[in-house]
Amino acid sequence: MRFAVSYSMAGFGTDPDRLVRYARHAEACGFEALYVPEHIALHPGASVGGGELPPSLPYGDPLDLLAFVAAATDRILLGTAVLLLPYHHPVVLAKRLATVDVLSKGRMRLLTVGLGTLPVEARAAGVDFATRGRRADEAIDVLRLLWAGDERGVRHHGEFFDLDEVCSFPKPHGAAGLPIHVGGSSAAAARRAGRRGDGYFPGGLLTPEERRRQLDLARAAAAGAGRDPDALEYTRWGSTALTPEQVDALAAEGVTRIVVSGTEEDLTAFAARHR
């Protein structure tokens, strides 16, 4: 089992000293990765998962935050949970992600993408909320195409994006592309993870049976797409109060990574308990 931490914008904000201190502490405790969330724009009354988001919450740009963390750390991997993919143009995003990966010497490896659940946020980004699933599918394809392309350029003519002899450099550090994990608790997210993702990171308040069905759906979608379902990583949210027995139970469900959030003291205690 691998363990990672999530940096809470609601709890900690965007204070640069706080962010660096937290990232360095997580790295010293032996955590694999640090994840940051994304919201491009909020509005009064915005609610996610039944919880209201104050419109003044300081959601920093996730890739800027991770580049800042990369400069202050040595080993910890960089992740998003989740980057709202439909609200980013893949040509711009491919370069930004590859740049962070190059500058961090190959640590931008836990990109998790999702669709977003706020129609007002979609409108603010100029995106039709109803098309965001198809837009995300196509954006994943375009990202991979651009990273794999050479000096001759790549072509893509889709529903949302049109490219003709487009080159994208720099490439990711020592790799033909970056892993893309898919977040979301819907059946569509599970299928997207299987068909296009390198990992599945469901959220939501699902029952154990619903989670089992979603993972089965992701693996079946991978097999149907001619991909290896056993290669699909399975990441879940967890609590710093998890016991070794509870971690073993999650591993038995197929979980390969647990992401927790808490104070530095919480992280220290969790790391000591799971060494």
Backbone hydrogen bonds, N-H to C=O, Kabsch-Sander energy under -0.5 kcal/mol:
donor,donor_aa,acceptor,acceptor_aa,energy
2,R,256,T,-1.8
4,A,258,I,-2.6
5,V,33,A,-2.6
6,S,260,V,-2.3
7,Y,35,Y,-2.9
8,S,6,S,-0.6
9,M,7,Y,-0.6
12,F,8,S,-2.7
13,G,8,S,-0.7
13,G,9,M,-1.1
15,D,12,F,-0.7
19,L,15,D,-2.4
20,V,16,P,-2.3
21,R,17,D,-2.4
22,Y,18,R,-2.3
23,A,19,L,-2.4
24,R,20,V,-2.7
25,H,21,R,-2.0
26,A,22,Y,-2.6
27,E,23,A,-2.3
28,A,24,R,-2.4
29,C,25,H,-1.9
30,G,27,E,-1.2
31,F,26,A,-2.2
32,E,3,F,-3.1
33,A,3,F,-0.5
34,L,77,L,-2.3
35,Y,5,V,-3.0
36,V,79,G,-1.5
46,A,43,H,-2.2
48,V,51,G,-2.6
51,G,48,V,-1.8
53,L,46,A,-3.1
57,L,54,P,-2.1
59,Y,57,L,-1.8
60,G,58,P,-1.0
65,L,61,D,-2.4
66,L,62,P,-2.3
67,A,63,L,-2.2
68,F,64,D,-2.0
69,V,65,L,-2.2
70,A,66,L,-2.7
71,A,67,A,-1.6
72,A,68,F,-0.7
72,A,69,V,-1.1
73,T,69,V,-0.6
73,T,70,A,-0.8
77,L,32,E,-2.8
78,L,107,R,-3.4
79,G,34,L,-2.4
80,T,110,L,-1.5
81,A,36,V,-2.5
83,L,112,T,-2.9
85,L,83,L,-1.7
85,L,114,G,-1.2
87,Y,84,L,-1.7
88,H,85,L,-2.1
93,L,89,H,-2.6
94,A,90,P,-2.7
95,K,91,V,-1.2
96,R,92,V,-2.1
97,L,93,L,-2.8
98,A,94,A,-2.1
99,T,95,K,-2.4
100,V,96,R,-2.2
101,D,97,L,-2.3
102,V,98,A,-2.5
103,L,99,T,-2.7
104,S,100,V,-1.9
105,K,102,V,-1.3
106,G,101,D,-3.5
109,R,107,R,-1.8
110,L,78,L,-1.9
111,L,179,P,-0.6
112,T,80,T,-0.5
113,V,181,H,-2.7
114,G,83,L,-2.5
122,A,118,L,-1.9
123,R,119,P,-2.4
124,A,120,V,-2.3
125,A,121,E,-1.5
126,G,123,R,-1.4
127,V,122,A,-2.8
129,F,127,V,-0.6
131,T,128,D,-1.7
132,R,129,F,-1.1
135,R,131,T,-2.5
136,A,132,R,-2.2
137,D,133,G,-2.2
138,E,134,R,-2.2
139,A,135,R,-2.4
140,I,136,A,-2.3
141,D,137,D,-1.7
142,V,138,E,-2.3
143,L,139,A,-2.7
144,R,140,I,-2.1
145,L,141,D,-2.1
146,L,142,V,-2.7
147,W,143,L,-2.3
148,A,144,R,-1.8
149,G,145,L,-1.1
153,G,150,D,-1.8
154,V,166,V,-1.8
156,H,163,L,-2.2
158,G,161,F,-2.6
163,L,156,H,-3.8
166,V,154,V,-2.2
175,A,172,P,-1.3
181,H,111,L,-3.2
182,V,199,G,-2.5
183,G,113,V,-3.3
184,G,201,F,-1.2
190,A,186,S,-1.9
191,R,187,A,-2.4
192,R,188,A,-2.4
193,A,189,A,-2.5
194,G,190,A,-2.0
195,R,191,R,-2.6
196,R,192,R,-2.8
197,G,192,R,-0.9
197,G,193,A,-1.2
198,D,180,I,-3.2
199,G,180,I,-0.7
200,Y,233,E,-2.8
201,F,182,V,-2.8
206,L,204,G,-1.2
211,R,207,T,-2.5
212,R,208,P,-2.2
213,R,209,E,-2.3
214,Q,210,E,-2.4
215,L,211,R,-2.4
216,D,212,R,-2.5
217,L,213,R,-2.4
218,A,214,Q,-2.4
219,R,215,L,-2.5
220,A,216,D,-2.5
221,A,217,L,-2.4
222,A,218,A,-2.0
223,A,219,R,-2.3
224,G,220,A,-2.5
225,A,221,A,-1.4
226,G,223,A,-1.6
227,R,222,A,-3.0
231,A,228,D,-1.4
232,L,229,P,-1.1
233,E,198,D,-2.0
233,E,231,A,-0.6
235,T,200,Y,-2.5
236,R,257,R,-2.4
238,G,259,V,-2.6
242,L,239,S,-1.7
247,V,243,T,-2.2
248,D,244,P,-2.3
249,A,245,E,-1.8
250,L,246,Q,-2.0
251,A,247,V,-2.4
252,A,248,D,-1.9
253,E,249,A,-0.9
253,E,250,L,-0.7
254,G,251,A,-1.5
255,V,250,L,-2.1
256,T,234,Y,-3.2
257,R,234,Y,-1.4
258,I,2,R,-2.4
259,V,236,R,-2.4
260,V,4,A,-2.5
260,V,258,I,-0.5
267,L,263,T,-2.3
268,T,264,E,-2.3
269,A,265,E,-2.2
270,F,266,D,-2.5
271,A,267,L,-2.8
272,A,268,T,-2.1
273,R,269,A,-1.7
274,H,270,F,-1.3
275,R,272,A,-0.6
